[in-house]
């Protein structure tokens, strides 16, 4: 597979990882001096595979680490062995991984053990709370201690890294690669097969999109979210609520038990990435604990209620694109009522509208330029 270009090992394992790394792989694929070599851990399975199909990426190695009932320790050890083998085989000029997953931390650790430079895409996000979110906060803190290249999405992220002692010359503010992916998908037509999603896309009334999956929201917090949604559905029977359920069976059982009989609420499997982007474009309000959705919605002009007590993405809150509401039922409801009573949006923002504090769609080009300048000298 040698082409005279420097190999760059791109490692990812979850759907959010894939979404944010895919446009970077495409950018490097067209680069004259750098060559992406993709390894996936399979920390997510079906959700990962469908993103790879959207962007036309076929990994050269799939570690397939998923096991039933696996623990974080299981994920870490299996991924570490597989990524280490890939580094030894490819001998890359650098290893890249994004965000805060266990796959990302493991990729940085494997690169360190093999004395290979590591580039952290989406570097510098912090809540300041070790266990919130868990294990993501510690994953990104530990990854930062290893990285040679810190590709920070915003100035706030850069400031976080500087406070921790990261050298200024090792940080580049690039914007978030997830916005590159969003704009690439939003500007294209995609088939939608789920009847509930198709119905929502053409629904004449208001549509509320919900996603909730983080570990800190398991159990009673999820129960509060469901109670808030029950009240919303009763107060606004002409509104359509679409809840994209995580595949975790314990979460699905709880959500289905609480919301399965609500007539104007649809419980759907996680849509493929492209239909999900279209669903975000259609939504009038989004309730989510997803970091990626917090970043993407501003480019689509959709207000977000963040179902978390903390966020490592404060830029959207500061810009008025998002509101931190936690899972208290009355807090969620009061903010939802405020958005519902506001004048309807005259029109959704065009996908290219430069309104997003997280990026302008050119993050991948900036990262590739840095890698070329630093690795090809």
C-alpha positions as CSV (number, residue, x, y, z in Angstrom):
1,X,0.0,0.0,0.0
2,X,3.1,2.2,-0.1
3,X,2.7,5.3,-2.2
4,X,5.6,7.5,-1.1
5,X,3.2,9.4,1.2
6,X,3.7,9.5,5.0
7,X,1.2,7.1,6.6
8,X,-1.1,8.6,9.3
9,X,-2.8,6.0,11.5
10,X,-6.4,7.1,12.1
11,X,-8.0,5.2,15.0
12,X,-11.6,5.3,16.0
13,X,-14.2,3.0,17.6
14,X,-17.6,4.6,18.3
15,X,-20.2,6.3,16.1
16,X,-19.2,9.8,17.3
17,X,-15.6,9.0,16.7
18,X,-16.3,7.9,13.2
19,X,-18.4,10.9,12.4
20,X,-15.7,13.3,13.5
21,X,-12.8,11.4,12.0
22,X,-14.4,10.5,8.7
23,X,-14.0,13.9,7.1
24,X,-10.4,14.0,8.2
25,X,-9.8,10.6,6.5
26,X,-11.3,12.0,3.3
27,X,-9.1,15.1,3.6
28,X,-6.0,13.1,4.1
29,X,-7.0,10.7,1.3
30,X,-6.7,13.6,-1.2
31,X,-3.5,14.9,0.3
32,X,-0.4,14.6,-1.9
33,X,2.0,13.9,1.0
34,X,0.0,12.2,3.7
35,X,-1.9,8.9,3.5
36,X,-4.6,7.8,6.0
37,X,-4.5,4.3,7.3
38,X,-7.7,3.5,9.2
39,X,-8.0,1.1,12.2
40,X,-11.3,0.8,14.0
41,X,-11.7,-0.9,17.4
42,X,-15.4,-1.6,17.0
43,X,-16.3,-0.2,20.4
44,X,-19.6,0.5,18.7
45,X,-20.6,-2.0,16.0
46,X,-23.7,-1.4,13.8
47,X,-23.6,2.4,14.6
48,X,-19.9,2.5,13.6
49,X,-20.4,0.5,10.4
50,X,-23.2,2.7,9.0
51,X,-21.1,5.9,9.4
52,X,-18.3,4.2,7.5
53,X,-20.7,3.4,4.7
54,X,-22.0,7.0,4.5
55,X,-18.4,8.3,4.0
56,X,-17.2,5.4,1.9
57,X,-14.4,4.4,4.3
58,X,-13.2,0.8,4.5
59,X,-10.8,0.2,7.4
60,X,-7.7,-1.9,6.7
61,X,-8.1,-3.4,10.2
62,X,-11.1,-3.9,12.4
63,X,-10.3,-5.1,16.0
64,X,-13.9,-6.0,16.7
65,X,-13.4,-5.8,20.5
66,X,-17.1,-5.8,21.4
67,X,-18.2,-8.6,23.8
68,X,-21.4,-9.1,25.7
69,X,-21.2,-7.7,29.2
70,X,-17.8,-6.2,28.7
71,X,-16.3,-3.8,31.2
72,X,-14.2,-0.6,30.6
73,X,-11.1,-2.7,31.6
74,X,-12.0,-5.3,29.0
75,X,-12.4,-2.6,26.3
76,X,-9.1,-1.0,27.3
77,X,-6.9,-4.1,27.3
78,X,-8.3,-5.6,24.0
79,X,-8.0,-2.2,22.2
80,X,-4.5,-1.6,23.5
81,X,-3.2,-4.9,22.2
82,X,-4.9,-4.3,18.8
83,X,-3.8,-0.7,18.3
84,X,-0.3,-1.6,19.3
85,X,-0.1,-4.3,16.7
86,X,-1.4,-1.9,14.1
87,X,1.2,0.7,14.9
88,X,4.0,-1.8,14.7
89,X,2.6,-3.0,11.3
90,X,2.0,0.4,9.7
91,X,4.9,2.3,11.3
92,X,3.0,5.6,10.9
93,X,4.5,9.1,11.1
94,X,1.7,9.9,13.6
95,X,-1.4,8.4,15.2
96,X,-4.6,10.4,15.3
97,X,-7.7,9.9,17.4
98,X,-10.5,12.2,18.4
99,X,-12.5,13.1,21.5
100,X,-12.9,11.3,24.8
101,X,-13.7,7.7,24.3
102,X,-11.7,4.8,25.7
103,X,-10.5,4.1,22.2
104,X,-9.0,7.5,22.1
105,X,-7.1,7.2,25.3
106,X,-5.9,3.7,24.4
107,X,-4.7,5.0,21.0
108,X,-2.7,7.7,22.7
109,X,-1.2,5.2,25.2
110,X,-0.3,2.7,22.4
111,X,1.4,5.5,20.4
112,X,3.4,6.5,23.5
113,X,4.5,3.0,24.1
114,X,5.7,2.8,20.5
115,X,7.3,6.3,20.6
116,X,5.1,7.6,17.9
117,X,3.7,11.1,17.9
118,X,0.0,11.3,18.8
119,X,-2.4,13.9,17.5
120,X,-5.5,14.6,19.6
121,X,-8.4,15.8,17.5
122,X,-11.0,17.8,19.6
123,X,-8.5,18.5,22.3
124,X,-9.0,20.6,25.4
125,X,-12.6,20.0,26.4
126,X,-13.1,20.0,30.2
127,X,-15.8,19.9,32.8
128,X,-13.3,19.9,35.7
129,X,-15.2,17.0,37.3
130,X,-13.3,13.7,37.2
131,X,-16.5,11.6,37.1
132,X,-18.7,13.9,35.0
133,X,-18.9,12.7,32.4
134,X,-17.6,9.2,33.2
135,X,-15.2,7.9,31.9
136,X,-14.8,10.6,29.2
137,X,-13.4,13.4,31.4
138,X,-10.5,11.4,32.6
139,X,-10.0,9.9,29.1
140,X,-9.4,13.3,27.6
141,X,-7.2,14.6,30.5
142,X,-4.9,11.5,30.3
143,X,-4.8,11.8,26.5
144,X,-3.7,15.4,26.7
145,X,-0.7,14.4,28.8
146,X,0.5,12.2,25.9
147,X,-0.4,14.1,22.8
148,X,2.2,16.0,20.7
149,X,-0.4,17.7,18.5
150,X,-3.4,19.3,20.3
151,X,-6.1,20.2,17.7
152,X,-8.4,22.3,19.8
153,X,-11.9,23.1,18.4
154,X,-12.3,26.5,20.1
155,X,-10.3,29.2,22.0
156,X,-11.9,28.0,25.2
157,X,-10.5,24.5,24.7
158,X,-7.1,26.1,24.0
159,X,-7.3,28.0,27.2
160,X,-8.0,24.8,29.1
161,X,-4.9,23.2,27.7
162,X,-2.8,26.2,28.5
163,X,-4.0,26.2,32.1
164,X,-2.8,22.6,32.4
165,X,0.6,23.5,31.2
166,X,0.4,22.3,27.5
167,X,2.9,24.3,25.5
168,X,1.3,27.0,23.3
169,X,3.3,25.9,20.3
170,X,1.7,22.4,20.5
171,X,-1.9,23.7,20.3
172,X,-3.8,24.7,17.1
173,X,-7.3,26.0,17.1
174,X,-8.9,24.3,14.1
175,X,-12.7,24.2,14.7
176,X,-14.5,20.9,15.2
177,X,-14.3,18.3,12.5
178,X,-17.8,17.2,13.4
179,X,-19.0,20.4,11.7
180,X,-17.1,19.4,8.6
181,X,-19.0,16.1,8.6
182,X,-22.4,17.8,9.3
183,X,-22.2,20.2,6.5
184,X,-21.0,17.5,4.1
185,X,-24.1,15.4,4.9
186,X,-26.6,18.2,5.3
187,X,-26.0,19.4,1.7
188,X,-26.9,16.0,0.2
189,X,-30.1,14.0,-0.1
190,X,-30.3,10.6,1.7
191,X,-32.8,7.8,1.8
192,X,-34.9,7.5,5.0
193,X,-36.3,4.0,5.7
194,X,-37.7,4.3,9.3
195,X,-41.4,5.1,9.0
196,X,-41.4,7.1,12.2
197,X,-38.5,9.2,11.0
198,X,-40.1,9.8,7.6
199,X,-43.3,10.9,9.4
200,X,-41.4,13.3,11.5
201,X,-39.6,14.8,8.5
202,X,-43.0,15.7,6.9
203,X,-45.0,16.4,10.1
204,X,-46.8,19.8,9.8
205,X,-46.6,20.6,13.5
206,X,-43.7,21.1,15.9
207,X,-41.2,18.4,16.3
208,X,-39.0,17.7,19.4
209,X,-36.0,15.4,19.0
210,X,-34.6,13.6,22.1
211,X,-31.4,11.7,22.6
212,X,-30.2,10.6,26.0
213,X,-27.6,7.9,26.8
214,X,-24.8,9.1,29.0
215,X,-23.9,6.9,32.0
216,X,-24.6,9.7,34.5
217,X,-28.2,9.8,33.2
218,X,-28.8,6.1,33.8
219,X,-31.4,5.1,36.4
220,X,-33.3,7.8,38.2
221,X,-32.1,10.7,36.0
222,X,-33.5,8.9,33.0
223,X,-36.7,8.4,34.9
224,X,-37.0,12.2,35.4
225,X,-36.3,12.8,31.7
226,X,-39.2,10.3,30.8
227,X,-41.5,12.1,33.3
228,X,-40.8,15.4,31.7
229,X,-41.5,14.0,28.2
230,X,-44.8,12.5,29.4
231,X,-45.9,16.0,30.6
232,X,-44.7,17.6,27.3
233,X,-46.7,15.1,25.3
234,X,-49.8,15.7,27.4
235,X,-49.5,19.5,27.2
236,X,-48.9,19.6,23.5
237,X,-50.8,16.8,21.8
238,X,-50.2,18.4,18.4
239,X,-46.5,18.2,18.9
240,X,-44.5,15.1,17.7
241,X,-41.7,13.9,20.0
242,X,-39.1,11.5,18.5
243,X,-36.9,9.8,21.0
244,X,-33.8,8.1,19.5
245,X,-33.1,5.3,21.9
246,X,-29.6,4.1,22.7
247,X,-29.1,0.4,22.0
248,X,-28.2,-0.4,25.7
249,X,-30.9,-2.9,26.7
250,X,-31.3,-1.6,30.3
251,X,-31.9,1.9,29.0
252,X,-34.3,0.7,26.3
253,X,-36.3,-1.2,28.9
254,X,-36.6,1.8,31.1
255,X,-37.5,4.2,28.3
256,X,-40.0,1.8,26.6
257,X,-41.7,1.1,29.9
258,X,-42.2,4.7,30.7
259,X,-43.0,6.1,27.2
260,X,-44.2,3.2,25.1
261,X,-47.9,4.1,25.3
262,X,-47.6,7.8,24.7
263,X,-49.6,8.5,21.4
264,X,-47.6,11.5,20.1
265,X,-44.2,10.1,21.0
266,X,-42.2,7.8,18.7
267,X,-39.5,5.6,20.1
268,X,-37.0,4.8,17.3
269,X,-33.7,3.0,17.0
270,X,-30.8,5.3,16.5
271,X,-31.1,6.4,12.9
272,X,-28.1,6.2,10.6
273,X,-26.0,9.3,10.6
274,X,-27.4,10.8,7.4
275,X,-31.1,10.4,8.3
276,X,-30.3,11.7,11.8
277,X,-28.8,14.9,10.4
278,X,-32.0,15.4,8.4
279,X,-34.0,14.8,11.6
280,X,-32.0,17.5,13.3
281,X,-32.6,19.8,10.4
282,X,-36.4,19.3,10.8
283,X,-36.6,19.6,14.6
284,X,-37.9,22.7,16.3
285,X,-36.2,21.8,19.6
286,X,-33.6,19.2,20.6
287,X,-33.3,17.7,24.1
288,X,-30.0,15.8,24.4
289,X,-27.1,14.8,26.6
290,X,-24.9,14.2,23.5
291,X,-21.8,16.4,23.0
292,X,-21.9,16.0,19.2
293,X,-25.5,17.2,19.0
294,X,-24.7,20.2,21.1
295,X,-22.0,21.1,18.5
296,X,-24.1,20.3,15.4
297,X,-27.4,22.0,16.1
298,X,-26.2,25.6,16.0
299,X,-25.3,25.1,12.3
300,X,-28.9,24.1,11.7
301,X,-30.4,26.9,13.7
302,X,-32.1,24.5,16.2
303,X,-32.2,25.4,20.0
304,X,-30.9,22.8,22.4
305,X,-31.8,21.9,25.9
306,X,-28.8,20.0,27.4
307,X,-29.9,17.2,29.7
308,X,-26.7,17.4,31.8
309,X,-25.6,19.3,34.9
310,X,-22.2,20.2,33.4
311,X,-20.9,20.6,29.9
312,X,-17.4,20.6,28.4
313,X,-18.9,22.6,25.5
314,X,-19.8,26.0,27.1
315,X,-19.4,27.9,23.9
316,X,-22.9,27.0,22.8
317,X,-24.4,28.1,26.1
318,X,-22.5,31.4,26.0
319,X,-23.7,32.0,22.4
320,X,-27.3,31.3,23.3
321,X,-27.5,28.2,21.2
322,X,-28.0,25.8,24.1
323,X,-29.3,25.9,27.6
324,X,-28.0,23.6,30.4
325,X,-31.1,22.2,32.1
326,X,-30.0,18.9,33.8
327,X,-32.7,16.4,34.4
328,X,-34.9,18.2,37.0
329,X,-38.4,17.8,35.7
330,X,-39.6,21.3,36.3
331,X,-36.4,22.9,35.0
332,X,-36.7,20.9,31.8
333,X,-40.4,21.7,31.4
334,X,-40.0,25.4,32.1
335,X,-37.3,25.8,29.4
336,X,-39.2,23.7,26.9
337,X,-42.4,25.8,27.5
338,X,-40.3,29.0,26.9
339,X,-39.0,27.7,23.6
340,X,-42.5,26.5,22.6
341,X,-44.0,29.9,23.3
342,X,-41.4,31.7,21.3
343,X,-42.2,32.9,17.8
344,X,-41.6,30.1,15.3
345,X,-38.4,30.3,13.3
346,X,-38.9,32.1,10.0
347,X,-36.6,29.5,8.4
348,X,-33.9,27.1,9.3
349,X,-30.3,28.3,8.9
350,X,-28.7,27.2,5.6
351,X,-26.2,24.5,6.2
352,X,-23.4,26.8,5.2
353,X,-24.5,29.6,7.5
354,X,-21.5,30.7,9.6
355,X,-23.3,30.8,13.0
356,X,-21.7,27.9,14.8
357,X,-19.2,28.7,17.7
358,X,-17.7,25.2,17.2
359,X,-16.5,25.4,13.6
360,X,-16.9,26.6,10.0
361,X,-16.5,23.3,8.2
362,X,-12.7,23.7,7.4
363,X,-11.2,22.0,10.5
364,X,-9.9,19.0,8.6
365,X,-8.0,21.1,6.1
366,X,-6.3,23.0,9.0
367,X,-5.3,19.7,10.7
368,X,-3.9,18.3,7.5
369,X,-1.8,21.5,7.0
370,X,-0.3,21.3,10.4
371,X,0.6,17.6,10.0
372,X,2.2,18.4,6.6
373,X,4.2,21.3,8.0
374,X,5.4,19.3,11.1
375,X,5.9,15.8,9.6
376,X,7.0,16.4,6.1
377,X,9.9,18.8,6.8
